[in-house]
Amino acid sequence: MLIDITMKVTPDMLKDAPGNENKALIGHIGTHFDVMEQEFPLEYTGREGIVFDVSAVKNRDIGISDIDMDKVSPGMFVGFCTGFIEEIGYGGKAYFGEHPQLSHELIDALIEKGISLIGLDFAGIRRGKEHIPKDRFCAERGVFVIENLCNLKTVAAAGGRFFAHTYPVNYTGMTGLPCRVVAEVMEA
């Protein structure tokens, strides 16, 4: 079963929020990742993946104790399902400023495991002034953060394990790369 976990981008998204036109021009609208002057390795286009349902975590960072690190292997796509994108809706001040975030310890532990991709159904691995430096920290270590995914609840409900097909647009000189991400879930 194939599940598209990429957010659909509509013309209204470009009209509805001031500055979205500029975000789109540099690759930061909808599902994308921040490349941070790094090159996306082609071997990352196909990765074993897991989605952790962390939707019960409220009013604090998502931490190591919220997931089973024993299920995480080197090279994996590790997704976090919070339900935030479905609950709040894409765009707006709350979406970009009040989203969940991963703890520094969890980010460090994922990098230590040697994963390839972190997938989020919200706007960033960290909020505010910590967003860009933490994306850069990950990218410099070969880990890319894919923001604004959707349908992660469907993947989690199907067992959470999948094969991730991630295809970024072949832009160069951009700070963000829009991408299409499809989860291939084995039917039971």
Residue pairs with C-beta under 8 A, 6 or more apart in sequence:
1 158
1 184
1 185
1 186
1 187
2 182
2 183
2 184
2 185
3 151
3 154
3 155
3 158
3 162
3 182
3 183
3 185
4 151
4 180
4 181
4 182
4 183
5 31
5 79
5 119
5 149
5 150
5 151
5 152
5 155
5 181
5 182
5 183
6 30
6 31
6 149
6 150
6 179
6 180
6 181
6 182
7 30
7 31
7 85
7 90
7 148
7 149
7 150
8 30
9 24
9 29
9 30
9 178
13 20
13 29
13 30
13 90
13 91
14 20
14 21
14 24
14 29
16 91
17 91
17 92
20 29
20 91
23 29
23 176
26 174
26 175
26 176
27 169
27 171
27 174
27 175
27 176
27 177
27 178
28 34
28 175
28 176
29 178
30 90
30 148
30 178
31 146
31 147
31 148
31 149
31 150
31 178
31 179
31 180
31 181
32 146
32 147
32 148
32 168
32 176
32 177
32 178
32 179
33 40
33 117
33 144
33 145
33 146
33 147
33 168
33 176
33 177
33 179
34 132
34 135
34 136
34 139
34 144
34 145
34 147
34 175
34 176
35 139
35 144
35 174
35 175
35 176
35 177
36 132
36 135
36 136
36 139
36 140
36 175
37 139
38 139
38 140
38 142
38 144
40 144
40 168
40 177
41 116
41 142
44 116
44 117
44 144
44 166
45 165
45 166
45 167
46 163
46 164
46 165
46 166
47 75
47 76
47 77
47 116
47 117
47 163
47 164
47 166
48 73
48 75
48 76
48 77
48 161
48 163
48 164
49 76
49 77
49 78
49 79
49 117
49 119
49 161
49 162
49 163
49 164
49 183
50 71
50 72
50 76
50 77
50 78
50 79
50 160
50 161
50 162
51 79
51 80
51 81
51 119
51 152
51 155
51 156
51 160
51 162
51 183
52 66
52 67
52 68
52 78
52 79
52 80
52 81
52 156
52 160
53 81
53 153
53 156
53 160
54 62
54 66
54 67
54 80
54 81
54 82
54 100
55 81
55 82
55 83
55 153
57 63
57 66
57 82
57 100
61 100
61 101
61 102
61 103
61 106
62 80
62 82
62 100
62 101
62 102
62 103
62 106
63 103
63 105
63 106
64 103
64 105
64 106
64 109
66 106
67 106
69 109
69 113
72 78
72 110
72 113
72 115
73 113
73 115
74 113
74 114
74 115
75 114
75 115
75 116
76 113
76 115
76 116
76 117
77 115
77 116
77 117
77 118
77 119
77 164
77 166
78 110
78 115
78 117
78 118
78 119
79 118
79 119
79 120
79 121
79 149
79 152
79 155
80 100
80 102
80 118
80 119
80 120
80 121
80 152
81 121
81 152
81 153
81 155
81 156
82 100
82 120
82 121
82 122
83 121
83 153
84 95
84 99
84 100
84 121
84 122
85 95
85 121
85 122
85 148
85 149
85 150
86 121
86 150
86 153
88 94
88 95
88 98
88 99
89 95
90 148
95 122
95 123
96 123
97 127
97 128
98 127
99 122
99 123
99 124
99 127
100 122
101 124
101 125
101 126
101 127
101 130
102 118
102 125
102 126
104 134
107 118
107 125
107 134
107 137
107 138
110 118
110 143
111 138
111 141
111 143
115 143
116 142
116 143
116 144
117 143
117 144
117 145
117 146
117 164
117 166
118 125
118 138
118 143
118 144
118 145
118 146
119 146
119 149
119 152
119 164
119 181
120 145
120 146
120 147
120 148
120 149
121 148
121 149
121 150
121 152
122 147
122 148
123 147
123 148
124 131
124 135
124 145
124 147
125 131
125 134
125 135
125 138
125 145
125 147
126 134
135 145
138 144
138 145
139 145
146 166
146 179
146 181
149 181
151 183
155 162
155 183
155 185
158 185
159 185
159 188
161 185
161 186
162 183
162 184
162 185
162 186
163 183
163 184
164 181
164 182
164 183
164 184
165 180
165 181
165 182
165 183
165 184
166 179
166 180
166 181
167 179
167 180
167 181
168 177
168 178
168 179
169 177
169 178
169 179
171 177
171 178
